[in-house]
Amino acid sequence: MSGLTINSTLSFPLALVDGRTIETIGDAAIYLSRLPEEQCRQHHWTVAVRMLDHALTEPTYLKTATLCFQTALAVQGELAGPLKS
């Protein structure tokens, strides 16, 4: 597997309660950039950011990063649930 970029898809899409879907590393980065500073310092987000950063340098972390991001969204009350195929 080659290196990941902001256009690389996550291991699975994440549906948000507002109807948006986070599908790529870039989508996740945009979401994170819009979080208030106080939220960014919360543990679940710091772990999600760290895992996304690791995934950019080591693609085998992508599933872990996606799961961490999903968990952070769930803790925040932003995760809508699984997407229907």
C-alpha positions, 0 to 999 in steps of 0.5 A, a space after each residue: 500500500 502506498 502513502 495516503 493523502 487527503 484524498 484517500 478514503 477512510 476504511 468506511 464512511 462516517 455519517 453525521 447527524 446533520 446529513 453530511 458524510 466523512 469519507 476521506 482523510 481530507 473530509 476528516 481534516 476539514 471537520 477537525 479544522 472547524 472544531 472549537 479549540 476546547 473540543 480539540 483538546 478533549 482526549 477522544 479528539 487528540 487520539 483521533 488526530 494522532 491516529 490520522 497523523 500516523 495513518 498518513 505516514 503508515 497506511 496500516 493505521 488507517 482502520 484504527 484511525 477511522 475507528 478512532 474518528 468514529 468513536 470521537 464522533 460518537 462521544 460528541 453525539 455527532 455520529 448518525 450510525 451505519 450507512 446503508 449500502 
